[in-house]
Amino acid sequence: MLEHGGMDGVFKALADPTRRAVIAQLSCRRRAVSELAQPFDMALPSFVQHLKVLERCGLVRSEKVGRVRSYELVPKRLREAESWLCEQRQMWEQRLDQLDAYLEELKATEDQEGTL
Amino acid sequence: MSNNNFPWTLNPKLDLVLERVVDVPVHMVWKAWTDPKHLVKWFTPRPWKTVECKIDLRPGGQFYTVMQSPEGETQPPGNGCYLEVIENQRLVWTGALGPGFRPNDTSEAPFLFTAAIVLEEVKGSDGKPATKYTAIAMHSEEAGCKTHSDMGFHEGWGAALDQLVELAKTW
């Protein structure tokens, strides 16, 4: 009934501060690799590894135009990550709404018949 | 909540706590939760249905439900067991254990839960006895890891990511 597949990669990817910072950088717009790497004191190949982790789990996608590869965010993946507990809450709210309505019915019957 | 009514510690990042007051006596709320004939009438959010229910009301006793989709497809049963049964006060059950406290095969149900219903008699709007009840659903940390509200729990998710998720909602 509930979709929750394949999120482990997302959370593993986001467990790293460099990768979280990349996500934050991408939250306003698409950026080229060199621009993304600039704030980090890190060799480019290592940095590119981080980008690959993000892309593999579907949080970002990249495109190469000429010699420049640039990255953008895939917001759908983050939405999937945040939705589970929210779904659980909705399910419980509705269940309890139904319970309360049913109890009102029962009470009305009990008042009439004097039994439950 | 951690008091005599539910003397366990909850984690707001993993657990749901829903409190309601309903204008019926405690024993009726208890009945609705513990008698299959009543439970099937309301337990599953519509348009889904509970088509089967077995209740063996004692610690270790079976709490078995089968749901059916709106298209008429029957789902794998929930076969949990009760952990605590205090009539008209508290009912605790889990999906992690089956009848007789035997651990369930959890590969089919990756998110385990323990749930509790805590009942308390209060005075209703008409002065007659009413019931305050609290529904608690506790989840494992694994489940919490998969939720946004839990993002602070993984070290340093930070404000940037919250903003990001806000942004993502608008897309």
Interface residues (C-beta under 8 A of the other chain):
Chain A: M1 L2 H4 M7 F11 L14 A15 P17 R20 A21 I23 A24 S27 L73 P75 K76 L78 R79 A81 E82 S83 W84 L85 C86 Q88 R89 Q90 M91 W92 E93 Q94 R95 L96 Q98 L99 D100 A101 Y102 L103 E104 L106 K107 E110 L116
Chain B: L14 L16 L18 R20 V22 D23 V24 H27 M28 V29 K31 A32 H38 K41 W42 F43 T44 P45 R46 W48 M67 S69 Q75 P110 F111 A135 A137 H139 A143 G144 C145 K146 T147 H148 S149 D150 M151 H154 E155 G156 W157 G158 A160 L161 Q163 L164 V165 L167 A168 K169 W171
